[in-house]
C-alpha cells in the first residue's frame, strides 16, 4: 500500500474508489472549504504542475483520485455528471491540496 488509509486494490490492479456515501461526505467538506476560504482558481502553470504529478500517481483512476479522503475529479468534471458537470476539478482550485501531500498549497 502506498500510504496508511489508502484504498484497497481490485484484481485488475486499480484502486477501489471511495463509497458513494464517502464521496458525498468528501464533496461536502471540499465545498465547505471553498465557501469559507474562497474558490479562487490556481494559475495555469500550477494546475499543469499538479496534473503532471497526478499522471503518475498510483491512486489515480482515469480523471479521479481514489484516496478515501478524496475521490475528486482532478481536472474538469465531465458534463455527464449531474449538477456539477463542467465545473473545475480539485487541481484547479487554488486552496486545494493532494490528500497524500504530493502537491500542496
The 8 nearest C-alpha neighbors of each residue, nearest first, counted from 0:
[[1, 2, 5, 3, 7, 6, 4, 8],
 [0, 2, 5, 3, 57, 58, 4, 6],
 [3, 1, 5, 0, 4, 99, 6, 66],
 [4, 2, 5, 1, 0, 6, 99, 66],
 [3, 5, 2, 6, 67, 66, 0, 68],
 [6, 4, 2, 3, 66, 67, 1, 0],
 [7, 5, 15, 14, 66, 67, 8, 4],
 [6, 8, 15, 14, 9, 5, 0, 13],
 [7, 9, 14, 13, 12, 15, 6, 10],
 [10, 8, 12, 11, 13, 14, 15, 7],
 [9, 11, 12, 8, 13, 14, 7, 15],
 [10, 12, 9, 13, 8, 14, 15, 7],
 [13, 11, 9, 10, 8, 14, 15, 7],
 [14, 12, 9, 8, 11, 15, 60, 10],
 [15, 13, 8, 7, 6, 9, 58, 65],
 [14, 16, 7, 8, 6, 9, 65, 13],
 [15, 17, 65, 14, 18, 70, 6, 66],
 [18, 16, 67, 21, 22, 70, 65, 15],
 [19, 17, 21, 20, 22, 16, 67, 23],
 [18, 20, 22, 21, 23, 17, 24, 16],
 [21, 19, 23, 18, 22, 24, 17, 25],
 [20, 22, 24, 18, 23, 19, 17, 25],
 [23, 21, 19, 25, 20, 24, 26, 70],
 [22, 24, 26, 20, 21, 25, 19, 27],
 [25, 23, 21, 27, 22, 26, 20, 28],
 [24, 26, 28, 22, 23, 27, 69, 21],
 [27, 25, 23, 29, 28, 24, 22, 30],
 [26, 28, 30, 24, 29, 25, 31, 23],
 [29, 27, 25, 31, 26, 30, 32, 24],
 [30, 28, 32, 26, 31, 27, 33, 25],
 [29, 31, 33, 27, 32, 28, 34, 26],
 [32, 30, 28, 34, 29, 33, 27, 35],
 [31, 33, 29, 35, 30, 34, 36, 28],
 [34, 32, 38, 37, 30, 36, 31, 35],
 [33, 35, 31, 37, 32, 36, 30, 38],
 [36, 34, 32, 33, 37, 31, 30, 38],
 [37, 35, 33, 32, 34, 38, 94, 31],
 [38, 36, 33, 34, 39, 35, 32, 94],
 [37, 39, 33, 92, 40, 34, 36, 93],
 [40, 38, 93, 37, 92, 41, 94, 33],
 [39, 41, 92, 93, 91, 42, 38, 94],
 [40, 42, 93, 92, 91, 45, 46, 43],
 [41, 43, 45, 44, 46, 40, 93, 91],
 [44, 42, 46, 45, 47, 41, 91, 40],
 [45, 43, 47, 42, 46, 48, 41, 49],
 [46, 44, 48, 42, 47, 43, 41, 49],
 [45, 47, 43, 49, 48, 91, 44, 90],
 [46, 48, 44, 50, 45, 49, 51, 43],
 [49, 47, 45, 51, 46, 50, 44, 52],
 [50, 48, 46, 52, 51, 47, 45, 90],
 [49, 51, 53, 47, 52, 48, 54, 46],
 [52, 50, 48, 54, 49, 53, 47, 55],
 [51, 53, 49, 50, 54, 55, 48, 56],
 [52, 54, 50, 56, 51, 55, 49, 59],
 [55, 53, 51, 52, 56, 50, 59, 57],
 [54, 56, 53, 52, 57, 51, 59, 58],
 [57, 55, 53, 58, 59, 54, 52, 64],
 [56, 58, 59, 55, 1, 14, 60, 13],
 [59, 57, 65, 56, 64, 14, 66, 60],
 [58, 60, 64, 56, 57, 63, 65, 61],
 [59, 61, 63, 62, 64, 58, 65, 13],
 [60, 62, 63, 59, 64, 72, 73, 54],
 [63, 61, 72, 73, 60, 74, 59, 64],
 [64, 62, 72, 60, 71, 73, 61, 59],
 [63, 65, 59, 70, 71, 58, 66, 60],
 [64, 66, 16, 70, 58, 59, 14, 67],
 [65, 67, 69, 68, 5, 64, 6, 70],
 [68, 66, 17, 69, 6, 65, 5, 70],
 [69, 67, 66, 25, 98, 70, 21, 17],
 [68, 70, 66, 71, 67, 25, 64, 65],
 [71, 69, 64, 65, 22, 66, 63, 17],
 [72, 70, 69, 63, 64, 73, 89, 88],
 [71, 73, 63, 88, 62, 74, 76, 89],
 [72, 74, 88, 89, 90, 63, 62, 71],
 [73, 75, 88, 72, 90, 87, 76, 62],
 [76, 74, 87, 88, 86, 85, 77, 73],
 [75, 77, 85, 84, 86, 88, 72, 87],
 [78, 76, 84, 79, 85, 80, 75, 86],
 [79, 77, 84, 85, 80, 76, 81, 83],
 [78, 80, 77, 84, 81, 76, 85, 83],
 [81, 79, 84, 78, 77, 83, 82, 76],
 [82, 80, 83, 84, 79, 78, 77, 85],
 [83, 81, 84, 80, 78, 85, 79, 86],
 [84, 82, 81, 86, 80, 85, 76, 78],
 [85, 83, 78, 80, 77, 76, 86, 79],
 [84, 86, 78, 76, 77, 75, 83, 87],
 [85, 87, 76, 84, 83, 75, 88, 77],
 [88, 86, 75, 91, 76, 74, 85, 89],
 [87, 89, 74, 73, 75, 72, 91, 90],
 [88, 90, 73, 91, 92, 72, 95, 71],
 [91, 89, 73, 88, 92, 46, 49, 74],
 [92, 90, 89, 46, 41, 88, 40, 87],
 [93, 91, 40, 41, 95, 94, 90, 89],
 [92, 94, 41, 40, 39, 95, 91, 104],
 [93, 95, 92, 104, 96, 38, 39, 36],
 [96, 94, 92, 93, 89, 104, 90, 97],
 [95, 97, 103, 104, 102, 98, 94, 100],
 [96, 98, 100, 102, 99, 101, 103, 95],
 [99, 97, 100, 96, 69, 68, 66, 101],
 [100, 98, 97, 101, 2, 66, 102, 96],
 [101, 99, 97, 102, 98, 103, 96, 104],
 [102, 100, 97, 99, 103, 52, 98, 96],
 [103, 101, 100, 97, 96, 49, 104, 52],
 [104, 102, 96, 100, 97, 101, 95, 94],
 [103, 96, 94, 95, 93, 102, 97, 41]]
